[in-house]
Amino acid sequence: MSIILHGSFQGTNFGDTLFLKVFSDYLRKNHLFDEIYATNCSKYAARYCNVKRISKYKALRLNFPIIFCGGGYLGEPPCNKFKWHIRLWKRHLSFGIMVAILNIPYSVLGVGFGPLSFFWTRFPSIYFLKKAHFCALRDAESISILKKYSKECFCIQVADVILSSTADYLHSIAKNQKVIQNFQNTTFLLHVPGDDNDRKIRKVICDIILKLTASKKNINIVVASDYGINKNHDFFEWIPNNLSYVKKVEYKDPSSLLHELINADYILTTKLHVGICSAVLEKKVLSFPKHAKTARLYKQLSRTDVCFPMNELTKEKTERLLFNFINNDIQALKISSEIKVRANKNWELLDSFISQLKEK
């Protein structure tokens, strides 16, 4: 028997590629499948995660069981919503609906849900979740939104599956990188990707970081991204090249970024899975998220004290937050045993799903 994984694997994004790797690694270690396939998958992601690409059309014909892996692909972003909903249909919903109609066995594990502003994606998404063998959503907000949309659709609350990882596992992914801690210097990792809508405030963030660290000794700054191989990110351009204490690191794959996270002492990020991996590694983090799904994480970790939505930032507030972040010994992120149990529930459901398939 073979199995198919589906998610947002079409690009080079750190979090989504890591989802594919985490799920494929688990299946390889704990279950014997003839092949592990992935739909909606780039050549890059398939090669990195050692899975086989398969078209959605062929996946429907083969009738192999399907795992809809974690990711935020069922929850809209704060802007460009109409375009995003069209893409949701193209990449995920059309496939998911056909899987449900054809009675192909499938489970939805660790996915974020909602909000969905348009009925033409909301109702099909509810139908898709309702028909799943197991439906597990990754936070309380997702469950709450689903209940608001449909009282008949039952889903289990879990946590993001990557929160089930151990620091040793993340170190193992970074094994092809040489990880050396510099105990003499404090390393700040600066990770502030975004788009033109938040460009101004992100530029302010970079300027303030440079201003606050310019006179300090024994500080290193690493500027990093979580997507876009060989892409020139705008925030890379805002940092001068002639500063001896600054290193710019282009994104290559999850291994290279995890290497930088492991070496960092303080991490400033706008994205979800850089924050999640930082929590697994118990790093000191300040989050300036754009997407509501990222704010949900820090609420789940009971650390809203280090999470401030980007659209609420002013120059004065940003300077105050960054000054405290750089100068105060803030508490590192930690994952509670309750969250670990919720995250590991994904694997229990996956094991149960596969066991029931084998019994048929």
Residue pairs with C-beta under 8 A, 6 or more apart in sequence:
1 33
1 34
1 64
1 65
1 357
1 358
2 33
2 34
2 35
2 36
2 37
2 62
2 64
3 27
3 31
3 33
3 35
3 36
3 37
3 64
3 65
3 66
3 67
3 354
4 37
4 38
4 39
4 54
4 59
4 62
4 64
4 65
4 66
4 67
5 20
5 23
5 24
5 36
5 37
5 38
5 39
5 51
5 66
5 67
5 69
6 38
6 39
6 40
6 59
6 66
6 67
6 68
6 69
6 92
6 95
6 96
7 16
7 19
7 20
7 38
7 40
7 68
7 69
7 70
7 71
7 73
8 16
8 40
8 71
8 72
8 73
8 91
8 92
9 16
9 17
9 19
9 20
9 38
9 39
9 40
9 41
9 42
9 45
9 46
10 40
10 41
10 42
10 45
10 91
11 42
11 44
11 45
11 227
12 42
12 44
12 45
12 227
12 228
12 229
12 251
12 253
13 226
13 227
14 226
14 227
14 251
14 254
14 257
14 271
14 273
14 274
15 71
15 162
15 226
15 271
15 272
15 273
15 274
15 276
16 45
16 71
17 44
17 45
17 48
17 49
17 253
17 254
18 162
18 173
18 254
18 273
18 277
19 69
19 70
19 71
19 161
19 162
20 38
20 41
20 45
20 49
20 51
20 69
21 48
21 49
21 173
21 254
22 161
22 162
22 165
23 67
23 69
23 161
24 36
24 38
24 49
24 50
24 51
26 347
26 350
27 33
27 36
28 36
30 351
31 351
31 354
35 52
36 51
36 52
37 51
37 52
37 53
37 54
37 59
37 64
38 45
38 46
38 49
38 51
38 52
38 53
38 54
39 53
39 54
39 55
39 56
39 59
39 66
39 95
40 56
40 91
40 92
40 95
41 51
41 53
41 54
43 53
44 229
44 253
45 51
46 52
46 53
48 253
48 254
54 62
56 94
56 95
59 66
59 95
60 95
60 98
60 99
60 102
60 104
63 102
63 104
64 104
65 104
65 105
65 106
65 353
65 354
65 357
66 99
66 104
66 105
66 106
66 107
67 106
67 107
67 109
67 350
67 353
68 96
68 106
68 107
68 108
68 109
68 111
68 132
69 109
69 110
69 111
69 161
70 109
70 110
70 111
70 112
70 138
70 160
70 161
70 162
70 346
71 111
71 112
72 111
72 112
72 272
72 291
72 293
73 88
73 91
73 92
73 111
74 88
74 92
74 111
74 112
74 113
74 114
74 116
74 125
75 112
75 113
75 114
75 115
75 116
75 142
75 292
75 293
76 84
76 85
76 88
76 114
76 115
76 116
76 117
77 84
77 290
77 291
78 290
78 291
78 292
78 311
79 197
81 117
81 118
82 118
85 116
85 117
85 118
85 120
85 121
88 121
89 121
93 121
93 124
93 125
93 128
96 106
96 124
96 125
96 128
97 124
97 127
97 128
99 106
99 128
100 106
100 127
100 128
100 131
100 132
105 133
105 353
105 357
106 132
106 133
107 132
107 133
107 134
107 135
107 136
107 349
107 350
107 353
108 128
108 129
108 132
108 134
108 135
108 136
108 137
108 155
109 134
109 136
109 158
109 161
109 346
109 349
109 350
110 136
110 137
110 138
110 158
110 159
110 160
110 161
110 343
110 346
111 136
111 137
111 138
111 142
112 137
112 138
112 139
112 142
112 293
112 296
113 125
113 129
113 137
113 142
113 143
113 145
113 146
113 155
114 141
114 142
114 145
114 146
114 149
115 145
115 292
116 122
116 125
116 149
122 149
126 146
126 149
126 150
126 153
129 135
129 146
129 153
129 155
130 150
130 152
130 153
133 353
133 356
134 156
134 349
134 352
134 353
135 153
135 154
135 155
135 156
136 155
136 156
136 157
136 158
136 345
136 346
136 349
137 143
137 146
137 155
137 156
137 157
137 158
138 158
138 159
138 160
138 161
139 157
139 159
139 160
139 293
139 296
139 297
139 300
140 157
140 296
140 300
141 292
141 296
141 299
142 155
142 157
142 296
143 155
143 157
146 153
146 155
156 345
156 349
157 342
158 342
158 343
158 345
158 346
158 349
159 300
159 339
159 340
159 342
159 343
159 345
160 276
160 297
160 343
161 343
161 346
161 347
162 273
162 276
162 277
162 280
162 343
163 276
163 279
163 280
163 335
163 339
163 340
163 342
163 343
164 340
164 343
164 344
164 346
164 347
165 277
165 280
166 280
167 280
167 281
167 282
170 258
170 261
170 262
170 277
170 280
170 281
171 179
171 258
171 262
173 254
173 255
173 258
174 255
174 256
174 258
174 259
174 262
175 255
176 255
177 255
177 256
177 258
177 259
178 259
179 259
179 262
179 263
180 263
181 263
182 220
182 263
184 218
185 218
185 219
185 220
186 218
186 219
186 220
186 265
186 266
187 219
187 220
187 221
187 222
187 263
187 264
187 265
187 266
188 209
188 213
188 219
188 220
188 221
188 222
188 264
188 265
188 266
188 267
188 268
188 326
189 221
189 222
189 224
189 260
189 261
189 264
189 266
189 267
189 268
189 269
190 206
190 209
190 221
190 222
190 223
190 224
190 235
190 239
190 268
191 223
191 224
191 225
191 226
191 267
191 268
191 269
191 270
191 271
191 274
192 202
192 205
192 206
192 235
192 268
192 269
192 270
192 288
193 225
193 226
193 227
193 233
193 235
193 270
193 271
194 202
194 235
194 270
194 290
194 310
198 290
198 310
198 311
199 234
201 310
201 313
201 318
202 234
202 235
202 270
202 310
203 235
203 238
204 313
204 315
204 318
205 268
205 288
205 318
205 322
206 235
206 238
206 239
207 238
208 315
208 318
208 319
208 322
209 221
209 268
209 322
209 326
210 239
210 240
210 243
212 322
212 323
212 326
213 219
213 221
213 245
213 326
216 326
219 245
220 245
220 246
220 247
221 239
221 243
221 245
221 246
221 247
222 246
222 247
222 248
222 249
222 260
222 263
222 264
223 235
223 236
223 239
223 246
223 247
223 248
223 249
224 248
224 249
224 251
224 257
224 260
225 231
225 233
225 236
225 249
225 250
225 251
225 257
226 251
226 257
226 271
226 273
226 274
227 251
228 251
229 250
229 251
229 252
230 250
231 250
231 251
236 248
239 246
239 248
240 246
241 248
249 256
249 257
249 260
251 257
257 274
258 277
261 267
261 274
261 277
261 278
261 281
261 283
262 281
264 283
265 283
265 284
266 283
266 284
266 285
266 286
266 325
266 326
267 274
267 275
267 278
267 283
267 284
267 285
267 286
268 285
268 286
268 288
268 322
268 325
269 275
269 278
269 285
269 286
269 287
269 288
270 287
270 288
270 289
270 290
270 294
270 310
271 289
271 294
272 289
272 291
272 293
272 294
272 297
275 285
275 287
275 294
275 297
275 298
275 333
276 297
278 285
278 333
279 285
279 297
279 301
279 333
279 334
279 335
280 335
282 332
282 333
282 334
283 332
283 333
284 325
284 330
284 331
284 332
284 333
285 306
285 332
285 333
286 306
286 308
286 321
286 322
286 325
286 330
287 294
287 295
287 298
287 306
287 307
287 308
288 308
288 309
288 310
288 313
288 318
289 295
289 307
289 309
289 310
290 309
290 310
290 311
294 307
295 304
295 307
295 309
297 307
298 304
298 306
298 307
299 307
300 339
301 333
301 334
301 335
301 336
301 339
302 336
303 333
306 330
306 333
308 317
308 321
324 330
335 343
